[in-house]
Amino acid sequence: MYRGLYVDKPQSVRIHEEQEAPLQTHEVRIRTTFASVKHGTEFHLFSGESPFQDRRFDTQRRLFVKKEEGEQPDIFTQHFVGNMVVGTVIEIGQDVSKVRLGDTTYCYGPACELVTKTEEEVELLHAPMSAWDAMCLDPALFAFAAVRDSGARLGNNVVVFGLGAIGLFIVQMLQLSGCAHIVAVDPIEKRRALARGFGATTVVDPTIEDIGLITRELFDGQGADIAIEASGNYHALHGAMRAVRNCARVVTLGYYKGRDAVLELGAEWHHNRLELISSMPVWNNPSREYPHWDRQRITRTLVDMFQKKRLTSEGIIDPIVPFADAATAFLDIYHNPVYAIKLGISFSSGGDTQSLTAKGE
């Protein structure tokens, strides 16, 4: 038997126990040391306001359609919570050759004591890439796709809305791209402080300042060249449209919750002839630069950037809580995210998180 963090209905999370299935010949069993939660997507589904609540996504027609009477409940309604896992291989199938017993590995997976994956889904964790870096590969993937979709380059002025894990990696990548000015926007002070450390030239609290006016003051009466909206908040998207100059590009990658009653499409959107791009490197969406860039190449590039310390995860996994406290922490952050960036869960004895870093270094 093993336990994991489990959503049984909208806005209800608990520790749930299940029996592990027999290991198949091509599978690997991992004892989890550390796991992370994906705030945007998982909190969106947890809220009960996702389009998946009353519709399903028809993958053939690429269209949300109404669920038919008697159709099975949404696959997201009852599920283990979690995004990335670092742990130790404790069992391997007879056909497995890539990993060995005792190897430290990382993969996509839920926050469970045991995780079972196919050999192809598991990667070995090699120094100098740390466990924290591995936990951040998924937000870095979304950030990388958004920055490339934005076309940001040397000298551009860019505004980033939403400084969760994805937004903070966007700031780092824009700084590496040679952008002249990076304006980072978020209502949470600790996130703004991290963004400034990662290369933001200006930070803004949108609850007390008008980002549209600020960008005009910063950029000779014009707005920014590009806005990247990473929060999934309709107010932030409206702010992004106000923050850019005419004929500028606005890139979105947040998971927007509920129905919108905020956007004024007859205002800056219409009069400044803005370009709106949705950036999404999953759900079978190819890169706009495919086949030159596919998901495998992006992932290899990110691993290399972490190993060379061109990207850092320092400060992004926060808070880190013992598994026993994970359900409480999940609910607390859902209701009040002011003290959090990306939730980490420790499965080590006594909640010792220091040993986790040592394994990856």
C-alpha positions as CSV (number, residue, x, y, z in Angstrom):
1,M,0.0,0.0,0.0
2,Y,1.1,3.6,-0.6
3,R,-0.4,7.0,0.2
4,G,-0.7,10.2,-1.9
5,L,-2.3,13.6,-2.0
6,Y,-5.7,13.1,-3.5
7,V,-8.6,15.3,-4.8
8,D,-11.9,13.5,-4.3
9,K,-14.2,16.3,-5.3
10,P,-13.9,20.0,-6.2
11,Q,-12.2,22.0,-3.3
12,S,-11.6,18.9,-1.2
13,V,-8.1,17.3,-0.9
14,R,-6.9,14.6,1.5
15,I,-4.4,11.8,1.9
16,H,-5.6,8.7,0.1
17,E,-4.3,5.1,0.3
18,E,-4.1,2.7,-2.6
19,Q,-2.6,-0.7,-3.4
20,E,0.2,-0.6,-5.9
21,A,-0.4,-2.6,-9.1
22,P,1.9,-5.5,-10.1
23,L,5.0,-4.1,-11.8
24,Q,5.1,-4.8,-15.6
25,T,8.3,-5.9,-17.4
26,H,9.0,-2.4,-18.8
27,E,8.2,-0.4,-15.7
28,V,10.1,1.2,-12.9
29,R,9.0,1.7,-9.3
30,I,10.2,4.8,-7.5
31,R,10.1,5.7,-3.8
32,T,9.4,9.4,-3.8
33,T,11.8,11.7,-1.9
34,F,10.4,15.0,-3.1
35,A,7.4,16.1,-5.2
36,S,5.9,19.4,-6.4
37,V,2.5,20.7,-7.2
38,K,1.5,22.6,-10.4
39,H,-0.4,25.6,-9.0
40,G,-2.1,27.0,-12.1
41,T,-3.6,23.8,-13.6
42,E,-4.2,21.9,-10.4
43,F,-5.8,24.7,-8.5
44,H,-7.9,25.5,-11.6
45,L,-9.3,22.0,-11.8
46,F,-9.6,21.9,-8.0
47,S,-11.8,25.0,-8.1
48,G,-14.6,23.3,-9.9
49,E,-14.7,26.1,-12.5
50,S,-12.7,24.2,-15.2
51,P,-14.4,23.6,-18.6
52,F,-13.8,19.9,-17.9
53,Q,-16.5,20.0,-15.2
54,D,-19.4,19.9,-17.7
55,R,-17.7,19.3,-21.0
56,R,-15.0,17.1,-22.4
57,F,-12.2,17.9,-24.9
58,D,-12.7,16.0,-28.1
59,T,-9.1,15.4,-29.1
60,Q,-10.0,14.5,-32.7
61,R,-11.9,17.7,-33.4
62,R,-9.9,19.8,-31.0
63,L,-13.1,21.1,-29.5
64,F,-14.9,21.2,-26.1
65,V,-18.3,19.5,-26.3
66,K,-21.0,18.8,-23.9
67,K,-20.8,15.6,-21.9
68,E,-23.6,13.2,-22.8
69,E,-26.0,11.8,-20.2
70,G,-24.4,8.9,-18.3
71,E,-20.9,9.8,-19.4
72,Q,-18.2,9.0,-17.0
73,P,-17.2,11.8,-14.5
74,D,-14.3,14.0,-15.5
75,I,-10.9,12.3,-15.2
76,F,-9.7,15.3,-13.2
77,T,-12.4,15.1,-10.5
78,Q,-10.9,12.2,-8.6
79,H,-7.1,12.0,-8.9
80,F,-3.8,12.2,-7.1
81,V,-2.3,15.7,-7.1
82,G,1.2,16.4,-8.2
83,N,3.4,17.4,-11.1
84,M,7.0,16.3,-10.8
85,V,8.7,13.7,-8.6
86,V,12.3,13.0,-7.5
87,G,13.0,9.7,-5.9
88,T,15.0,6.4,-5.7
89,V,14.4,3.3,-7.9
90,I,13.4,0.5,-5.6
91,E,12.1,-2.1,-8.2
92,I,12.5,-2.6,-12.0
93,G,10.9,-4.8,-14.5
94,Q,12.9,-7.6,-16.2
95,D,13.1,-5.7,-19.5
96,V,14.4,-2.5,-18.0
97,S,17.9,-1.5,-18.9
98,K,18.1,2.3,-18.6
99,V,18.0,2.5,-14.8
100,R,19.2,0.4,-11.9
101,L,18.1,-0.2,-8.4
102,G,19.2,2.7,-6.2
103,D,19.4,5.3,-9.0
104,T,18.1,8.8,-8.3
105,T,15.5,9.7,-10.9
106,Y,13.0,12.4,-11.8
107,C,9.8,12.2,-13.8
108,Y,6.3,13.6,-14.2
109,G,4.1,12.1,-11.5
110,P,1.8,12.6,-8.5
111,A,2.7,13.4,-4.9
112,C,2.6,9.8,-3.8
113,E,4.9,7.7,-1.7
114,L,5.4,5.3,-4.6
115,V,5.3,6.2,-8.3
116,T,5.3,3.6,-11.1
117,K,6.4,4.7,-14.6
118,T,7.6,3.1,-17.8
119,E,11.3,3.2,-18.3
120,E,11.0,5.8,-21.1
121,E,9.2,8.2,-18.7
122,V,12.0,8.3,-16.2
123,E,15.2,10.3,-16.3
124,L,18.4,9.9,-14.3
125,L,19.3,12.9,-12.1
126,H,22.9,14.0,-12.7
127,A,24.8,16.6,-10.9
128,P,25.2,19.6,-11.0
129,M,21.4,19.6,-11.8
130,S,19.7,19.5,-8.4
131,A,16.4,18.0,-7.2
132,W,15.0,21.5,-7.1
133,D,15.9,22.0,-10.7
134,A,14.2,18.8,-11.7
135,M,11.1,19.9,-9.9
136,C,11.1,23.1,-12.0
137,L,11.5,21.5,-15.4
138,D,7.8,21.7,-16.1
139,P,7.3,25.4,-15.4
140,A,10.6,26.1,-17.3
141,L,9.2,24.2,-20.3
142,F,6.1,26.5,-20.4
143,A,8.3,29.6,-19.9
144,F,10.6,28.5,-22.7
145,A,7.8,28.0,-25.2
146,A,6.2,31.4,-24.2
147,V,9.4,33.3,-24.6
148,R,10.1,31.8,-28.1
149,D,6.4,32.4,-29.1
150,S,6.8,36.1,-28.0
151,G,9.7,36.7,-30.3
152,A,11.6,38.6,-27.6
153,R,15.1,39.5,-28.6
154,L,17.9,42.0,-27.9
155,G,16.7,45.4,-27.0
156,N,12.9,44.6,-26.5
157,N,10.9,46.0,-23.7
158,V,8.8,43.2,-22.2
159,V,6.1,43.1,-19.4
160,V,5.6,39.8,-17.5
161,F,2.3,39.3,-15.7
162,G,2.2,36.7,-13.0
163,L,5.3,35.7,-11.0
164,G,4.7,32.2,-10.1
165,A,7.2,29.6,-11.1
166,I,6.5,30.0,-14.8
167,G,6.6,33.8,-14.7
168,L,9.9,33.8,-12.7
169,F,11.5,31.5,-15.3
170,I,10.2,33.8,-18.1
171,V,12.0,36.7,-16.4
172,Q,15.3,34.8,-16.3
173,M,14.9,33.8,-19.9
174,L,14.1,37.3,-21.1
175,Q,17.2,38.5,-19.2
176,L,19.3,35.9,-21.0
177,S,17.7,37.0,-24.3
178,G,19.2,40.5,-23.9
179,C,15.9,42.4,-23.4
180,A,16.5,46.1,-22.6
181,H,13.7,46.4,-19.9
182,I,11.8,43.6,-18.1
183,V,8.8,44.8,-16.1
184,A,7.5,42.2,-13.7
185,V,3.9,42.5,-12.4
186,D,2.5,40.6,-9.4
187,P,0.5,41.6,-6.3
188,I,2.7,39.4,-4.0
189,E,5.8,41.2,-2.7
190,K,8.0,38.1,-2.2
191,R,7.5,37.2,-5.9
192,R,8.4,40.7,-7.0
193,A,11.6,40.5,-4.9
194,L,12.6,37.3,-6.6
195,A,11.9,38.7,-10.0
196,R,14.1,41.6,-9.4
197,G,16.9,39.2,-8.4
198,F,16.4,37.3,-11.6
199,G,16.8,40.3,-13.8
200,A,13.6,42.4,-13.8
201,T,14.4,46.1,-14.2
202,T,11.1,47.3,-12.7
203,V,8.5,45.5,-10.5
204,V,4.9,46.6,-10.2
205,D,2.1,45.8,-7.8
206,P,-1.0,45.9,-10.0
207,T,-3.4,46.4,-7.1
208,I,-2.0,49.9,-6.4
209,E,-0.5,51.0,-9.8
210,D,-1.8,51.4,-13.3
211,I,0.5,49.3,-15.5
212,G,-0.7,51.0,-18.6
213,L,0.4,54.4,-17.4
214,I,3.6,53.0,-15.9
215,T,4.8,51.6,-19.2
216,R,4.1,54.9,-21.0
217,E,6.2,56.6,-18.4
218,L,9.0,54.1,-18.8
219,F,9.0,53.9,-22.6
220,D,8.9,57.4,-24.1
221,G,5.1,57.6,-24.0
222,Q,4.7,54.3,-25.7
223,G,3.9,50.9,-24.2
224,A,6.1,47.8,-24.1
225,D,6.9,45.8,-27.3
226,I,5.6,42.6,-25.8
227,A,3.5,41.4,-22.8
228,I,3.6,37.8,-21.5
229,E,0.6,36.9,-19.3
230,A,1.4,33.9,-17.1
231,S,-1.2,34.2,-14.3
232,G,-4.4,33.0,-16.0
233,N,-6.2,36.0,-14.5
234,Y,-8.6,38.0,-16.8
235,H,-7.7,41.2,-15.0
236,A,-4.1,40.6,-15.8
237,L,-4.9,39.9,-19.5
238,H,-6.7,43.2,-19.6
239,G,-3.7,44.8,-18.0
240,A,-1.4,43.2,-20.6
241,M,-3.5,44.7,-23.4
242,R,-3.1,48.2,-21.7
243,A,0.7,47.7,-21.1
244,V,1.8,47.4,-24.8
245,R,2.2,49.8,-27.7
246,N,0.1,49.6,-30.9
247,C,0.6,46.5,-33.1
248,A,2.3,44.8,-30.2
249,R,2.2,41.1,-29.3
250,V,0.5,39.7,-26.2
251,V,1.3,36.1,-25.3
252,T,-0.8,34.1,-22.8
253,L,-0.1,30.7,-21.2
254,G,-2.2,30.8,-18.0
255,Y,-5.2,28.5,-17.5
256,Y,-8.1,31.0,-17.3
257,K,-10.8,30.1,-14.8
258,G,-14.5,30.6,-15.3
259,R,-16.2,32.9,-17.7
260,D,-14.8,36.4,-18.4
261,A,-16.6,39.6,-17.5
262,V,-13.5,41.8,-17.4
263,L,-12.0,42.2,-20.9
264,E,-12.9,45.3,-22.8
265,L,-12.2,44.3,-26.3
266,G,-13.5,47.6,-27.6
267,A,-10.7,49.5,-25.9
268,E,-6.9,49.0,-26.3
269,W,-7.4,45.5,-28.0
270,H,-9.3,47.1,-30.8
271,H,-7.8,50.5,-31.2
272,N,-4.1,49.4,-30.9
273,R,-4.6,46.4,-33.2
274,L,-2.9,43.9,-30.9
275,E,-1.8,40.4,-31.7
276,L,-2.9,37.8,-29.2
277,I,-1.1,34.4,-29.1
278,S,-1.8,31.4,-26.9
279,S,1.3,29.5,-25.9
280,M,0.8,25.8,-25.0
281,P,3.6,23.2,-25.4
282,V,1.3,20.3,-24.3
283,W,-2.1,18.7,-25.3
284,N,-0.5,17.7,-28.7
285,N,0.2,21.3,-29.6
286,P,3.5,21.4,-31.7
287,S,5.9,24.2,-31.3
288,R,5.4,27.1,-33.7
289,E,9.0,26.3,-34.8
290,Y,8.4,22.6,-35.3
291,P,10.1,20.5,-36.6
292,H,13.3,22.4,-35.7
293,W,12.1,22.7,-32.1
294,D,10.1,19.8,-30.6
295,R,9.5,19.0,-27.0
296,Q,12.5,16.7,-26.7
297,R,14.8,19.4,-27.9
298,I,13.3,22.0,-25.6
299,T,13.7,19.6,-22.6
300,R,17.3,18.8,-23.5
301,T,18.0,22.5,-23.8
302,L,16.5,23.2,-20.4
303,V,18.4,20.4,-18.7
304,D,21.6,21.8,-20.2
305,M,20.8,25.3,-19.0
306,F,20.1,24.1,-15.5
307,Q,23.4,22.0,-15.5
308,K,25.4,25.1,-16.6
309,K,23.6,27.3,-14.0
310,R,22.2,29.6,-16.7
311,L,18.8,29.0,-15.1
312,T,18.3,28.7,-11.4
313,S,15.5,27.2,-9.3
314,E,16.7,28.9,-6.1
315,G,13.8,30.3,-4.1
316,I,11.1,29.0,-6.4
317,I,10.1,25.8,-4.6
318,D,8.5,27.5,-1.6
319,P,7.1,26.5,0.8
320,I,8.4,22.9,1.3
321,V,6.3,20.9,3.7
322,P,6.4,17.3,5.1
323,F,4.0,14.9,3.3
324,A,1.9,14.7,6.5
325,D,1.1,18.4,6.2
326,A,0.6,18.5,2.4
327,A,-3.2,18.5,2.3
328,T,-3.4,21.4,4.8
329,A,-0.7,23.3,2.9
330,F,-2.4,22.7,-0.4
331,L,-5.7,24.2,0.9
332,D,-4.0,27.1,2.6
333,I,-2.2,28.1,-0.6
334,Y,-5.3,27.7,-2.7
335,H,-7.2,30.1,-0.4
336,N,-4.3,32.5,0.3
337,P,-1.2,32.3,-2.1
338,V,0.5,35.3,-0.6
339,Y,3.3,33.2,1.1
340,A,3.8,30.7,-1.7
341,I,5.4,30.4,-5.1
342,K,5.5,26.6,-5.9
343,L,4.5,24.0,-3.2
344,G,7.1,21.3,-2.5
345,I,6.4,18.2,-0.6
346,S,9.1,16.2,1.3
347,F,8.7,12.5,1.8
348,S,12.1,12.1,3.6
349,S,12.2,11.1,7.3
350,G,11.2,13.9,9.6
351,G,10.7,16.2,6.6
352,D,14.4,16.7,6.2
353,T,14.7,18.7,3.0
354,Q,18.4,19.4,3.2
355,S,19.3,15.9,2.1
356,L,17.3,16.4,-1.1
357,T,19.5,19.1,-2.4
358,A,22.6,17.0,-1.6
359,K,21.4,14.2,-3.8
360,G,21.2,16.5,-6.8
361,E,24.5,18.3,-6.3
